[in-house]
Amino acid sequence: MVLEAATLIIFPWLMAFAASTDLFTMTISNRVSLALIVSFIVLALLVGLPVDLVLLNLSCGAAILLITFAFFAFGWIGGGDAKLAAATAVWLGWAQILNYGVIASLLGGGLTLAIVHMRKAPIPQWALAKGWIARLHDSDNGVPYGIALAAAGLLVYPQTQFWRAALYG
């Protein structure tokens, strides 16, 4: 029972933490991505996912890391976003990676449009005194895309083999 609960709680908690830190600091710690990967491996083996499926999910994460680091090299996303997407892909696997990519793109596009629109509006001085609001409003800063990546991961996670293994054995 504790193992199944951990499997159902750890991923959502880490996704929420990544989104909130990206919102407030415009960074995603390497520790979050590392925690996602390590916790996946440990929990997947304890829940009883076959080793070949664990390795297949790890290969999905590696492929996404290559793709997203190309995006990072072109300046399209931040390094933390690239690592978060790859670590999330480890949990979702090949079966759900396309759904994740589409949902993350749609949410990320909406988030980007909302922030660009917000940056055109004047912000009250009291709000600009809050560092995170000032960073979001500053057009020289990027978009905290980790919010979209985390939200997409949360939407797709219940469809994964890992989720089903934790719930149904």
Phi, psi and omega per residue, in radians:
M1 nan -0.771 3.138
V2 -1.147 -0.706 3.139
L3 -1.100 -0.786 3.128
E4 -1.115 -0.727 3.117
A5 -1.089 -0.734 3.119
A6 -1.063 -0.721 3.140
T7 -1.111 -0.612 -3.114
L8 -1.493 -0.288 -3.066
I9 -1.813 -0.696 -2.999
I10 -1.056 -0.874 -3.126
F11 -1.039 -0.895 3.121
P12 -1.047 -0.685 -3.140
W13 -1.106 -0.799 3.138
L14 -1.150 -0.618 3.082
M15 -1.136 -0.780 3.125
A16 -1.116 -0.689 3.118
F17 -1.127 -0.767 3.127
A18 -1.072 -0.786 -3.141
A19 -1.099 -0.775 -3.087
S20 -1.210 -0.693 3.113
T21 -1.196 -0.596 3.084
D22 -1.157 -0.698 3.105
L23 -1.094 -0.835 -3.015
F24 -1.480 -0.419 -3.064
T25 -2.198 -0.156 -3.072
M26 1.072 0.499 3.062
T27 -2.458 2.677 3.018
I28 -2.198 2.058 -3.084
S29 -1.100 2.493 3.029
N30 -1.034 -0.491 -3.131
R31 -1.103 -0.567 3.121
V32 -1.145 -0.842 3.133
S33 -1.110 -0.722 3.105
L34 -1.117 -0.747 3.107
A35 -1.084 -0.666 3.094
L36 -1.083 -0.789 -3.085
I37 -1.205 -0.841 -3.106
V38 -1.122 -0.787 -3.132
S39 -1.132 -0.611 3.079
F40 -1.069 -0.872 -3.086
I41 -1.041 -0.868 -3.104
V42 -1.081 -0.906 -3.091
L43 -1.168 -0.673 -3.137
A44 -1.067 -0.746 3.133
L45 -1.220 -0.680 3.125
L46 -1.206 -0.611 3.119
V47 -1.269 -0.389 3.105
G48 1.792 0.319 3.031
L49 -1.134 2.442 3.115
P50 -1.058 2.522 -3.115
V51 -1.000 -0.672 -3.140
D52 -1.120 -0.581 3.088
L53 -1.241 -0.672 3.082
V54 -1.062 -0.798 3.130
L55 -1.137 -0.655 3.109
L56 -1.111 -0.738 3.100
N57 -1.142 -0.666 3.081
L58 -1.110 -0.643 3.099
S59 -1.158 -0.578 3.078
C60 -1.114 -0.789 3.101
G61 -1.066 -0.712 3.130
A62 -1.125 -0.734 3.127
A63 -1.119 -0.754 3.127
I64 -1.154 -0.624 3.090
L65 -1.078 -0.734 3.099
L66 -1.090 -0.785 -3.127
I67 -1.142 -0.838 -3.066
T68 -1.251 -0.470 3.058
F69 -1.266 -0.482 2.986
A70 -1.131 -0.744 3.079
F71 -1.040 -0.730 3.114
F72 -1.104 -0.745 -3.126
A73 -1.086 -0.576 3.092
F74 -1.435 -0.085 3.135
G75 1.418 0.296 -3.100
W76 -1.430 -0.532 3.121
I77 -2.450 2.900 3.101
G78 -1.457 2.856 3.127
G79 -1.118 -0.665 3.097
G80 -1.127 -0.652 3.090
D81 -1.106 -0.738 3.139
A82 -1.064 -0.803 -3.126
K83 -1.201 -0.673 3.107
L84 -1.115 -0.754 3.120
A85 -1.060 -0.736 -3.141
A86 -1.165 -0.761 3.139
A87 -1.154 -0.629 3.081
T88 -1.149 -0.697 3.132
A89 -1.055 -0.548 3.098
V90 -1.066 -0.719 3.139
W91 -1.282 -0.577 -3.042
L92 -1.522 -0.633 3.120
G93 1.343 3.043 -3.089
W94 -1.084 -0.555 -3.081
A95 -1.138 -0.460 -3.079
Q96 -2.049 0.034 -3.024
I97 -1.166 -0.603 3.106
L98 -1.159 -0.788 3.077
N99 -1.001 -0.768 3.136
Y100 -1.062 -0.815 -3.125
G101 -1.073 -0.750 -3.136
V102 -1.163 -0.829 -3.117
I103 -1.141 -0.743 3.117
A104 -1.094 -0.671 3.122
S105 -1.151 -0.760 3.134
L106 -1.158 -0.807 3.115
L107 -1.141 -0.706 3.126
G108 -1.137 -0.676 3.077
G109 -1.115 -0.762 3.099
G110 -1.117 -0.737 3.102
L111 -1.083 -0.771 3.140
T112 -1.089 -0.811 3.111
L113 -1.068 -0.716 3.135
A114 -1.118 -0.745 -3.121
I115 -1.232 -0.708 3.092
V116 -1.061 -0.745 3.112
H117 -1.121 -0.754 3.134
M118 -1.096 -0.622 -3.112
R119 -1.200 -0.341 3.105
K120 -1.445 -0.305 -3.099
A121 -1.582 2.540 3.062
P122 -1.200 2.519 3.140
I123 -1.990 2.370 3.116
P124 -1.037 2.613 -3.094
Q125 -1.018 -0.671 -3.136
W126 -1.080 -0.590 3.131
A127 -1.281 -0.688 3.119
L128 -1.151 -0.371 3.084
A129 -1.200 -0.367 3.051
K130 -1.402 2.080 -3.049
G131 -0.964 -0.737 -3.072
W132 -1.229 -0.583 3.102
I133 -1.226 -0.712 3.105
A134 -1.074 -0.716 3.111
R135 -1.114 -0.769 3.120
L136 -1.097 -0.626 -3.077
H137 -1.381 -0.352 -3.096
D138 -1.307 2.027 -3.092
S139 -1.215 -0.183 3.056
D140 -1.372 -0.233 3.114
N141 -1.603 2.778 3.080
G142 -1.382 -2.859 3.133
V143 -1.893 2.364 3.102
P144 -1.263 1.313 -3.026
Y145 -1.153 -0.293 3.082
G146 -1.021 -0.453 3.087
I147 -1.095 -0.824 3.131
A148 -1.172 -0.711 3.130
L149 -1.086 -0.760 -3.133
A150 -1.184 -0.772 3.139
A151 -1.081 -0.736 3.106
A152 -1.104 -0.731 3.103
G153 -1.048 -0.735 3.124
L154 -1.150 -0.621 3.124
L155 -1.234 -0.584 -3.063
V156 -1.563 -0.510 -3.037
Y157 -0.877 -0.748 -3.141
P158 -1.098 -0.211 3.134
Q159 -1.616 -0.004 -3.031
T160 -1.491 2.794 3.058
Q161 -1.127 -0.575 -3.131
F162 -1.116 -0.801 3.105
W163 -1.047 -0.820 -3.129
R164 -1.126 -0.661 3.114
A165 -1.116 -0.677 -3.134
A166 -1.209 -0.652 -3.108
L167 -1.407 -0.704 -2.966
Y168 -2.020 -0.019 3.111
G169 1.344 nan nan
